[in-house]
Amino acid sequence: MKAQLGIHSDLPAARYYRANDPQWYWLEERDNADVSDFLEAANQQQADWFTPLTPLEEALYQSHLARRELAVTSLKTPLDHFTFWSKTGAKDDYPSWWRHPNNQPEQYECFFDVSARAAEYDFYDMGDMALSPDEQWLAWTEDTQGDERYTLWLKALPNGSPVQLLSDIGAGLCWAEDQTATTATLLFTRFDDTQRPDSVWRILLSLANPSASLAPELVLREDDPEFWIGIGKTRSRSWLLLESGSKDTSEIHLLPAHSPAETPRCIQQRQAGVEYSIDHRPGSFYRLHNQAGAHFQLDYLQESQLGQRQLGWLTLIGHREEATLEGVDAFSWGLMLGERDHDQAQVRLRRLVFDAQHACTLDEYLALPEQPCSQLLEDAPHFDSQVLRLREESFTQPPSWFALDLTSGERTLLKRAPVYGNLQPEQLISKRLWATSHDGEQVPVSVVMRADLADQPLPTLLYGYGAYGEALDPWFSIARLELLERGAAFAVAHVRGGGERGEPWYLNGKMAHKENSFHDFLAAREALVEQGVSDPQHVVAYGASAGGLLVGTCINRAPDAFCAALLDVPFLDVLRTMQNPELPLTTAEYSEWGNPEDPEVAERIAAYSPIDNIKAQAYPALWIEGSWFDTRVSYWEPAKFYAQVSLQQQGSAPVLMRTDMSSGHGGASGRFKAWRDTARQDAFILWALGLAKHSQTS
């Protein structure tokens, strides 16, 4: 059934429809005035429809502000010479950074005010900040448009004038360890024409006159279009890491941090499908890799063997079926590991202690406050630190920071994020359900709600992502309390393609197995209803970026399963995007979605790509968000989807789109604008769930 434009004649999609271009390819012409006119017309349609909900948006926004700590001071972190921390004023969008000499807290000073720097821009994003080894120079990158192209700045601390060094570079920075009284080396990345970080450069800075610094020199270039390159440094400060990787293959080159002009040395040549990471303790390198099995194992190498033709890696923790090793952090005394239990979908932190002969003298897991929860090792800059800083949170408990004394075993609460307002964490309950998917696989589903409403079916917001192995581990949200207090439940479908149940969970939801993600999401919806958690008439689906692909496909296939869907900067035009290697990200995504130059791959992607499967049917209410400067998901993907669904809509539910004309993929840069955007989305969600005080007819 073809769309009948007459019945939609009042919509922007009807006014801008071109019969010779039913796929709306013309929207890809950024410089065409009709494109911005169409987007503004859609914005006006959204604003007009939303007008009755504006009081609810304002109430949500103000209540959100009242619930959270607006004036925030971070924990203090002592480095070698100074102790550093940030402060964000109650009315500020961005933080200011402070320091005092170690053990002299009365001599504090502000050395960088980000809010003042961002004040002249509509959009401002700090890419990275990096302190020089002597802690007297600050380098940073900033993006003032939203297109993720950064400018490099440098200033002497505390009050030196900022000097612009370079533009159109990547976000990340890393100082070498060769600083003298007059010079220092800084490493950064640059892009190719598709905005792929393809090269690492070094610049020898003249500290007496930064503007007179030498021209940057190329350190390493990555020619394979599927690989991105990044930079890092071991906590031991001995080695710089030049990390090149695709979605499923790694290669790392090493540079002595004190001699960054040397030629990089590859520690292990790339091998298709083999991922690895490297860390270092004096005398040993550690390699976390999946060469021996999909769940990763940990090996070590005597540092003296570096450079030999054959490296004698020895196994420290072998491959296991029940758990995936996810990360390794090296300290002078041993290692901290991140380990994910497949059955429980829970990460544990594991501590290994070694003696002088590298024999393991202690192997223990850190205690968890509850399950499921998130327990993370915060950055620990000191290599020999015997006190670790942990961050813990769950769906019901706000973030808490603890100091763990490894010598005594004592845990000390350093800070807990306060929660103000009527609904407190102890009034919430979280539960884990299991949904049976089409092939019998058990899919974890997390739910949080008010404890006093837990015995009845509730209107539910169902969130999903399911790509790149990203794990949706439990997280607390102040904004979410607005939904929960009004009687909604919030659920997370931990579908395959994510990493919640380890590497197998990811591998079984990508490439030829991508269909599992969609089946899992719909199975999660059914389980919520069948187990009495959710009201079947009031389930809203939410997906952002690759999660927008997940939700977009599911509403094409099962529109009756949801009363509404929210698609935030959604990846919807999968086939056409993957057929264009000149777009940012495309070539790097081949190992996630496949290369459609292969006809079988093209057919597979076309079968689920949301924009290629729109049809004349009654769609649920749709709220679609895009960003004009988005380089990850181009603005035209949500725009084309919105236009085509608008004309194919056979029901009365609204199809709405809002394009932020001043931001990129991450949305608004200032925290207050971001919270305002959240309040607007939540007003739509509450309306769709039947929980809005101010409702309307479509």
BABAMI-919293 format. One record per residue (C-alpha): x, y, z. Coordinates in steps of 0.02 Angstrom, whole numbers, padded with zeros to 5 digits, always signed. Example, Ala and Ser with C-alpha at 12.3 -4.5 7.8 and 13.67 -1.06 7.14 Angstrom:
2
+00615-00225+00390;+00684-00053+00357;
***
This chain:
698
+00000+00000+00000;+00074+00167-00052;+00063+00323+00053;-00082+00436+00013;-00010+00611+00022;-00182+00689+00030;-00219+00624+00203;-00054+00696+00266;-00059+00861+00171;-00035+00966+00328;+00131+00883+00374;+00305+00947+00328;+00339+00780+00243;+00194+00810+00124;+00243+00989+00086;+00424+00944+00047;+00390+00777-00038;+00472+00751-00209;+00391+00618-00316;+00554+00585-00408;+00645+00552-00243;+00532+00448-00130;+00684+00394-00028;+00719+00576+00018;+00901+00567-00036;+00898+00755-00066;+00902+00780+00123;+01085+00728+00116;+01125+00894+00028;+01177+00994+00181;+01200+01157+00084;+01027+01147+00004;+00918+01280+00086;+00767+01165+00072;+00853+01044+00193;+00864+01168+00337;+00690+01233+00294;+00621+01056+00307;+00708+01024+00472;+00645+01189+00542;+00469+01148+00483;+00479+00981+00573;+00543+01071+00728;+00395+01188+00720;+00274+01042+00701;+00352+00962+00855;+00343+01125+00953;+00160+01154+00906;+00110+00978+00956;+00210+00990+01116;+00137+01156+01176;+00009+01077+01296;+00151+00977+01375;+00261+01129+01404;+00201+01152+01585;+00243+00970+01620;+00416+00992+01542;+00447+01142+01654;+00387+01047+01808;+00501+00900+01766;+00648+01015+01738;+00626+01111+01899;+00596+00953+01999;+00751+00875+01920;+00854+01024+01977;+00780+01014+02151;+00827+00831+02168;+01012+00847+02128;+01165+00928+02201;+01194+01077+02087;+01353+01141+02166;+01471+00994+02148;+01649+00974+02211;+01743+00822+02153;+01856+00715+02260;+02033+00781+02276;+02170+00684+02189;+02350+00707+02244;+02482+00689+02108;+02670+00707+02130;+02673+00893+02170;+02496+00958+02180;+02324+00900+02232;+02190+00930+02099;+02000+00940+02099;+01855+01020+02008;+01710+01128+02066;+01550+01164+01973;+01448+01311+02035;+01262+01291+02062;+01225+01396+01907;+01371+01339+01800;+01364+01224+01650;+01546+01176+01662;+01675+01152+01801;+01824+01253+01857;+01985+01164+01903;+02085+01195+02061;+02246+01141+02144;+02353+01163+02297;+02529+01103+02336;+02526+00935+02420;+02506+00954+02609;+02472+01140+02591;+02282+01148+02568;+02274+01331+02618;+02369+01381+02459;+02230+01335+02338;+02206+01419+02170;+02095+01406+02017;+02197+01368+01862;+02062+01336+01729;+01883+01398+01720;+01793+01298+01586;+01628+01393+01606;+01714+01558+01569;+01797+01483+01417;+01634+01408+01352;+01530+01565+01380;+01553+01635+01204;+01500+01477+01114;+01330+01396+01082;+01416+01227+01092;+01570+01182+01191;+01648+01012+01224;+01812+00980+01312;+01895+00837+01220;+02039+00802+01338;+02145+00885+01473;+02323+00832+01507;+02446+00893+01638;+02631+00897+01599;+02744+00782+01701;+02798+00928+01812;+02613+00979+01832;+02653+01158+01778;+02576+01154+01603;+02401+01112+01546;+02360+01053+01370;+02181+01030+01314;+02075+01003+01160;+01905+01083+01131;+01764+01070+01004;+01657+01226+00984;+01539+01161+00850;+01491+00982+00888;+01576+00899+00740;+01711+00818+00849;+01854+00912+00766;+01963+00983+00902;+02083+01128+00931;+02239+01108+01039;+02278+01238+01172;+02418+01257+01298;+02443+01367+01451;+02567+01384+01592;+02490+01357+01764;+02410+01438+01852;+02380+01600+01757;+02470+01592+01589;+02380+01652+01433;+02310+01511+01326;+02405+01481+01164;+02322+01395+01016;+02442+01269+00942;+02344+01166+00816;+02169+01145+00745;+02070+01005+00662;+02146+00865+00765;+02079+00722+00872;+02023+00738+01051;+02153+00636+01145;+02320+00699+01213;+02467+00617+01300;+02627+00692+01369;+02788+00597+01353;+02904+00589+01503;+03049+00685+01425;+03011+00856+01497;+03158+00972+01533;+03164+01151+01593;+03139+01213+01414;+03053+01077+01312;+02924+00937+01323;+02843+00818+01200;+02656+00806+01176;+02570+00672+01070;+02402+00689+00981;+02302+00611+00839;+02242+00675+00671;+02101+00623+00553;+02092+00567+00373;+01960+00632+00253;+01825+00521+00331;+01864+00587+00506;+01949+00425+00554;+02092+00447+00679;+02227+00380+00565;+02391+00448+00633;+02488+00491+00791;+02596+00646+00793;+02717+00723+00916;+02756+00905+00943;+02911+00962+01035;+02850+01110+01136;+02956+01261+01174;+02904+01301+01351;+02987+01471+01344;+02886+01520+01190;+02751+01391+01146;+02704+01483+00986;+02880+01449+00922;+02866+01261+00949;+02929+01150+00809;+02809+01084+00678;+02727+00918+00725;+02811+00758+00666;+02723+00599+00614;+02750+00454+00735;+02639+00319+00660;+02508+00311+00523;+02371+00180+00509;+02330+00148+00325;+02194+00017+00345;+02027+00111+00334;+01946-00009+00458;+02070+00036+00596;+02072+00186+00715;+02226+00238+00810;+02239+00308+00986;+02371+00350+01117;+02398+00307+01299;+02530+00282+01433;+02559+00145+01559;+02531+00190+01742;+02715+00149+01768;+02752+00299+01654;+02881+00193+01565;+02793+00165+01399;+02682+00258+01276;+02553+00148+01191;+02503+00180+01011;+02347+00074+00997;+02277+00034+00826;+02118-00067+00813;+01963-00112+00716;+01805-00178+00799;+01884-00351+00817;+02072-00336+00788;+02212-00249+00884;+02392-00197+00858;+02497-00100+00983;+02662-00010+00960;+02770+00042+01107;+02875+00197+01130;+02990+00228+01279;+02902+00370+01370;+03069+00454+01409;+03128+00440+01226;+02975+00477+01119;+03080+00513+00963;+03128+00330+00948;+03048+00217+00819;+02890+00131+00884;+02904-00056+00915;+02758-00172+00880;+02734-00292+01024;+02621-00410+00926;+02578-00401+00742;+02392-00391+00702;+02300-00550+00665;+02122-00543+00601;+01999-00568+00744;+02130-00557+00882;+02106-00417+01009;+02231-00377+01145;+02282-00243+01268;+02448-00211+01355;+02500-00152+01527;+02668-00144+01613;+02758-00166+01778;+02948-00147+01785;+03012-00315+01729;+02850-00377+01650;+02725-00340+01513;+02546-00405+01527;+02438-00451+01379;+02250-00477+01389;+02198-00564+01227;+02072-00677+01142;+02194-00773+01033;+02167-00931+01134;+01979-00910+01158;+01838-00785+01143;+01831-00748+01331;+02011-00684+01341;+02159-00743+01442;+02302-00652+01529;+02485-00682+01486;+02645-00601+01544;+02816-00574+01466;+02984-00533+01543;+03027-00357+01489;+03204-00409+01441;+03131-00510+01296;+03060-00357+01210;+03134-00347+01036;+03174-00531+01020;+03110-00624+00867;+03010-00747+00973;+02927-00682+01131;+02903-00806+01272;+02731-00758+01337;+02677-00861+01487;+02497-00891+01539;+02443-00810+01702;+02253-00838+01690;+02192-00956+01556;+02035-00950+01452;+01876-01003+01543;+01700-01037+01483;+01609-00957+01630;+01690-00784+01631;+01764-00650+01518;+01918-00552+01569;+01879-00371+01525;+02024-00266+01588;+02192-00262+01676;+02271-00122+01779;+02451-00140+01834;+02524-00075+01997;+02694-00097+02077;+02623-00232+02192;+02522-00328+02061;+02364-00316+01955;+02181-00270+01965;+02071-00366+01843;+01894-00337+01784;+01805-00505+01763;+01626-00530+01701;+01525-00680+01759;+01423-00743+01611;+01280-00819+01710;+01252-00673+01828;+01296-00536+01702;+01399-00458+01841;+01574-00383+01841;+01691-00423+01985;+01856-00338+02027;+01996-00462+02060;+02162-00423+02144;+02325-00516+02111;+02481-00482+02215;+02655-00540+02159;+02820-00561+02250;+02991-00514+02180;+02999-00677+02081;+02827-00644+02003;+02745-00781+02106;+02564-00743+02150;+02545-00723+02338;+02364-00663+02341;+02216-00690+02226;+02051-00620+02287;+01888-00541+02229;+01832-00378+02305;+01666-00386+02398;+01510-00321+02310;+01381-00216+02403;+01238-00298+02307;+01200-00390+02145;+01177-00330+02013;+01279-00172+02035;+01422-00078+01955;+01589-00077+02044;+01726+00018+01954;+01908+00056+01990;+01928+00244+01980;+02086+00316+01906;+02234+00287+02021;+02379+00394+01959;+02510+00327+02079;+02590+00165+02024;+02634+00110+02201;+02471+00162+02283;+02410+00047+02421;+02242+00137+02430;+02120+00112+02287;+01972+00221+02248;+01812+00127+02203;+01649+00191+02130;+01491+00090+02163;+01311+00116+02108;+01155+00020+02059;+00982+00052+01989;+00924+00099+02164;+01080+00171+02245;+01169+00331+02189;+01356+00333+02155;+01467+00311+02307;+01655+00327+02314;+01759+00224+02434;+01942+00216+02480;+02000+00036+02497;+02158+00017+02600;+02243-00138+02530;+02352-00157+02684;+02215-00158+02815;+02066-00202+02705;+01970-00052+02775;+01840+00032+02664;+01809+00217+02696;+01662+00310+02619;+01731+00465+02535;+01572+00532+02455;+01396+00481+02410;+01298+00579+02282;+01152+00657+02378;+00972+00635+02321;+00845+00767+02372;+00657+00765+02357;+00514+00651+02405;+00571+00490+02321;+00726+00419+02405;+00834+00271+02354;+00768+00162+02496;+00593+00180+02422;+00647+00096+02260;+00661-00087+02216;+00759-00169+02077;+00736-00343+02008;+00811-00452+01873;+00696-00548+01756;+00741-00674+01623;+00655-00672+01454;+00653-00822+01339;+00702-00772+01162;+00654-00857+00999;+00796-00984+01010;+00774-01023+01196;+00913-00907+01254;+00882-00825+01422;+00895-00636+01409;+00921-00534+01569;+00801-00389+01596;+00830-00264+01736;+00685-00166+01811;+00676-00027+01939;+00516+00047+02013;+00439+00115+02171;+00433-00023+02302;+00253+00019+02348;+00196-00012+02167;+00294-00171+02137;+00141-00285+02152;+00049-00219+01999;+00077-00196+01812;+00152-00024+01781;+00174+00088+01629;+00352+00050+01576;+00496+00131+01483;+00600-00006+01402;+00778+00040+01354;+00898-00056+01244;+01061-00039+01149;+01140-00205+01097;+01295-00162+00996;+01486-00153+01002;+01491-00263+01157;+01438-00115+01265;+01369-00174+01432;+01222-00084+01511;+01279-00115+01688;+01170-00042+01827;+01173+00147+01840;+01078+00271+01947;+00988+00419+01869;+00918+00574+01953;+00812+00613+01801;+00738+00438+01805;+00663+00476+01976;+00540+00593+01891;+00468+00446+01795;+00471+00327+01942;+00386+00446+02061;+00243+00468+01938;+00214+00281+01934;+00320+00218+01790;+00440+00072+01790;+00607+00081+01701;+00673-00077+01618;+00832-00120+01525;+00836-00262+01399;+01013-00332+01401;+01002-00399+01224;+01135-00494+01129;+01257-00379+01041;+01295-00298+01208;+01424-00363+01330;+01320-00396+01486;+01352-00584+01481;+01528-00572+01417;+01607-00591+01246;+01491-00731+01187;+01342-00615+01215;+01421-00486+01100;+01472-00608+00964;+01297-00682+00958;+01219-00513+00922;+01328-00445+00781;+01357-00475+00595;+01260-00628+00539;+01185-00646+00715;+01113-00469+00725;+00935-00536+00715;+00956-00602+00892;+00958-00423+00959;+00786-00386+00890;+00711-00550+00949;+00785-00521+01122;+00712-00346+01138;+00537-00402+01091;+00554-00553+01206;+00601-00435+01348;+00442-00336+01316;+00337-00495+01321;+00421-00556+01481;+00385-00391+01568;+00201-00409+01525;+00187-00595+01559;+00272-00580+01729;+00154-00442+01783;+00281-00301+01785;+00217-00199+01638;+00048-00138+01578;+00038-00208+01400;-00050-00051+01336;+00083+00065+01403;+00259+00013+01355;+00372+00144+01276;+00533+00090+01187;+00689+00199+01196;+00847+00181+01093;+00991+00300+01057;+01122+00290+00919;+01143+00102+00882;+01001+00076+01007;+00895+00176+00885;+00928+00040+00757;+00868-00089+00884;+00707+00004+00923;+00678+00062+00744;+00682-00117+00681;+00567-00177+00820;+00433-00046+00789;+00435-00089+00603;+00407-00272+00645;+00293-00259+00797;+00216-00085+00805;+00077-00147+00919;+00202-00197+01053;+00231-00016+01102;+00122+00134+01131;+00267+00248+01084;+00452+00248+01043;+00590+00375+01069;+00734+00370+00944;+00881+00479+00996;+01014+00517+00863;+00965+00347+00792;+01064+00242+00668;+00923+00202+00547;+00990+00204+00369;+01108+00058+00395;+01123-00008+00219;+01152+00158+00130;+01274+00216+00264;+01374+00056+00256;+01380+00071+00066;+01467+00240+00077;+01649+00219+00135;+01677+00407+00126;+01564+00438+00276;+01641+00448+00449;+01642+00280+00540;+01584+00173+00392;+01743+00076+00358;+01774+00050+00543;+01600-00025+00558;+01624-00166+00432;+01671-00288+00570;+01514-00243+00669;+01382-00245+00532;+01473-00317+00380;+01530-00245+00213;+01380-00234+00095;+01493-00252-00057;+01460-00436-00021;+01284-00466-00090;+01240-00584+00053;+01288-00452+00180;+01189-00319+00087;+01036-00432+00086;+01056-00468+00271;+01071-00284+00319;+00926-00235+00205;+00816-00359+00297;+00827-00260+00460;+00886-00084+00416;+00743+00022+00487;+00731+00145+00343;+00724+00003+00216;+00579-00082+00302;+00455+00059+00329;+00281+00011+00272;+00105+00074+00276;+00043+00025+00449;-00013+00101+00612;+00148+00156+00697;+00153+00200+00882;+00184+00380+00932;+00363+00423+00881;+00482+00553+00951;+00639+00565+00844;+00792+00670+00887;+00936+00719+00772;+01083+00839+00776;+01141+00950+00634;+01328+00930+00670;+01321+00745+00710;+01465+00657+00622;+01425+00484+00692;+01243+00474+00638;+01213+00605+00504;+01062+00717+00531;+00982+00649+00373;+00959+00473+00446;+00825+00524+00573;+00758+00653+00449;+00730+00527+00309;+00653+00403+00429;+00537+00536+00499;+00483+00592+00325;+00445+00417+00262;+00356+00357+00419;+00252+00517+00422;+00184+00477+00250;+00159+00291+00286;+00074+00316+00454;-00098+00233+00450;-00144+00270+00630;-00179+00429+00726;-00022+00429+00835;+00095+00577+00807;+00260+00560+00716;+00374+00699+00778;+00554+00749+00747;+00665+00878+00828;+00837+00921+00757;+00958+01014+00870;+01039+01137+00749;+01185+01179+00864;+01251+01013+00929;+01325+00846+00881;+01302+00663+00923;+01312+00688+01111;+01175+00819+01111;+01184+00979+01211;+01354+01017+01287;+01303+01119+01440;+01227+01020+01582;+01073+01133+01603;+01028+01122+01418;+01055+00934+01425;+00939+00922+01576;+00810+01028+01485;+00818+00909+01337;+00792+00763+01455;+00641+00847+01533;+00566+00873+01361;+00589+00690+01316;+00520+00634+01483;+00364+00741+01459;+00331+00648+01297;+00364+00481+01382;+00243+00519+01523;+00112+00575+01398;+00132+00412+01303;+00123+00310+01464;-00037+00397+01516;+00048+00477+01665;+00052+00659+01608;-00055+00783+01701;-00076+00882+01541;-00126+00764+01401;-00192+00797+01226;-00266+00711+01077;-00161+00686+00922;
***
